[in-house]
């Protein structure tokens, strides 16, 4: 394949996998990887989940299906100690999930109808999305022993959180307890299991120094002036809010660079 300029936009998992697999005598560690950072610093908005039951009827799921997002913990001096996070109250109808659970418990007939109505009117779902820090140990590699349906290695993921995230989790749990107190509600279910928010970030991070980053401020690889990386893989850090608009803005930046060339 020949061309004047190349753009790779295969998301934060497949982009580094393709480049790491593209080895040759000249590039034994893969394309754009003189820093060794291709595939490293995998990030996500790893999250938590809570279910509350209020004493008064609140009827979630009425009106538009939208999130009420609180950003009180998005930024501040506390970030020197723990992760930032956003808190989301889900305005989704819970009737089906409640009915399914009650039927599994053997609740039927008039009592089933009564419990569906009672719980659906009072159950509030809260989700927390936490910041994760860039960490080279969190990374993606082409699998050495697993392939997809056409024989291409699948991505192998290595990911965990650190104490910075754990301290953010603890702060978020305390916030939920305060919310429950204000709502006169009981927290009936808590999931602290590092929920995947599917905000795949990092692995081709941006930076000024070619020794510890993959692309520059214009998403151009340090090693190859005619190769750009589009997508959220270039994020050097993630904060706690959704990455889509920033990813789109970076794609427009690449377009501007190409038009000016």
Residue pairs with C-beta under 8 A, 6 or more apart in sequence:
3 226
4 226
5 226
5 227
5 228
5 258
5 261
6 224
6 226
6 227
6 228
7 227
7 228
7 229
7 230
7 254
8 15
8 18
8 19
8 227
8 228
8 229
8 230
9 15
9 229
9 230
9 231
9 251
10 17
10 18
10 231
11 200
11 231
11 232
11 233
12 42
12 140
12 200
12 201
12 202
12 203
12 204
12 231
12 232
12 233
13 140
13 155
13 157
13 200
13 203
14 155
15 203
15 204
15 229
15 231
15 233
16 38
16 39
16 140
16 203
16 204
16 233
17 39
17 140
17 141
17 142
17 153
17 155
19 30
19 31
19 32
19 33
19 38
19 39
20 29
20 30
20 33
20 38
20 39
20 141
20 142
21 30
21 142
21 153
22 30
22 31
23 29
23 30
27 33
29 36
29 38
30 38
31 38
31 221
31 223
31 224
31 227
32 38
32 204
32 214
32 215
32 221
32 222
32 223
32 224
32 227
32 229
33 214
33 223
34 210
34 222
34 223
35 210
35 211
35 212
35 213
35 214
35 222
37 136
37 204
37 205
37 212
37 213
37 214
38 203
38 204
38 214
39 139
39 140
39 141
39 203
40 136
40 137
40 138
40 139
40 202
40 203
40 205
41 134
41 135
41 136
41 138
41 139
41 202
41 203
41 205
41 236
42 138
42 139
42 140
42 157
42 158
42 159
42 200
42 201
42 202
42 203
43 132
43 133
43 134
43 138
43 201
43 202
43 235
43 237
43 238
44 132
44 159
44 196
44 197
44 198
44 199
44 200
44 201
44 238
45 129
45 130
45 131
45 132
45 197
45 199
45 238
45 240
45 242
46 129
46 130
46 132
46 161
46 165
46 194
46 195
46 196
46 197
47 127
47 128
47 129
47 130
47 194
47 195
47 196
47 197
48 127
48 128
48 130
48 169
48 172
48 173
48 190
48 191
48 192
48 195
49 125
49 126
49 127
49 128
49 189
49 190
49 191
49 195
50 125
50 126
50 127
50 128
50 176
50 187
50 189
50 190
50 191
51 123
51 124
51 125
51 126
51 187
51 188
51 189
52 123
52 124
52 125
52 126
52 176
52 179
52 180
52 183
52 185
52 186
52 187
52 188
53 119
53 122
53 123
53 124
53 185
53 186
53 188
54 122
54 123
54 124
54 183
54 184
54 185
55 122
55 184
55 185
56 122
56 184
57 121
57 122
58 121
58 122
58 124
58 183
59 120
59 121
60 90
60 91
60 92
60 93
60 94
60 123
60 124
60 125
61 91
61 92
61 93
61 94
61 95
61 120
62 91
62 93
63 91
64 91
65 91
65 92
66 91
67 88
67 89
67 90
67 91
68 88
68 89
68 91
69 86
69 87
69 88
70 86
70 87
70 88
70 89
71 86
71 241
72 87
72 175
73 84
73 85
73 86
73 87
73 171
73 172
73 175
73 240
74 84
74 85
74 86
74 239
74 240
74 241
75 84
75 239
76 84
78 84
78 171
79 131
81 167
82 164
82 167
82 168
82 170
82 171
83 130
83 131
83 132
83 133
83 164
83 165
83 167
83 168
83 169
83 240
84 130
84 131
84 168
84 239
84 240
85 128
85 129
85 130
85 131
85 168
85 171
85 172
85 240
86 128
86 129
86 240
86 241
87 126
87 127
87 128
87 172
87 175
87 176
87 179
88 126
88 127
88 128
88 129
89 124
89 125
89 126
90 125
90 126
90 127
92 125
93 120
94 119
94 120
94 123
94 125
95 116
95 120
98 115
98 116
98 119
98 120
98 123
99 112
99 116
102 112
102 115
102 116
102 119
103 112
107 115
122 185
124 183
124 185
126 176
126 179
127 195
128 169
128 172
128 176
129 197
129 199
129 240
129 241
130 165
130 168
130 169
130 172
130 240
131 165
131 168
131 238
131 239
131 240
132 138
132 161
132 165
132 238
133 162
133 164
133 165
133 237
134 202
134 205
134 236
134 237
135 162
137 158
137 160
138 158
138 159
138 160
138 202
139 157
139 158
139 203
140 155
140 156
140 157
140 158
140 203
141 155
141 156
141 158
142 153
142 154
142 155
142 156
143 153
143 154
143 155
143 156
144 153
144 156
146 153
146 154
146 156
147 153
147 154
148 154
161 194
169 192
173 190
173 192
176 187
177 187
179 185
180 186
180 187
199 232
199 238
199 242
199 243
200 232
200 233
201 232
201 233
201 235
201 238
201 243
202 232
202 233
202 235
202 236
202 238
203 233
204 214
204 215
204 229
204 231
204 233
204 234
205 213
205 214
205 215
205 233
205 234
205 235
205 236
206 213
206 214
206 215
206 216
206 217
206 219
206 234
206 235
206 236
207 213
207 214
207 215
207 216
207 236
208 216
208 217
210 222
210 223
213 222
213 236
214 221
214 222
214 229
214 234
215 221
215 222
215 228
215 229
215 234
216 222
218 228
218 253
218 254
218 257
219 228
219 229
219 230
219 234
219 250
219 253
219 254
219 257
220 227
220 228
220 257
221 227
221 228
221 229
228 254
228 257
228 258
230 250
230 251
230 254
231 247
231 250
231 251
232 243
232 246
232 247
234 250
235 243
235 246
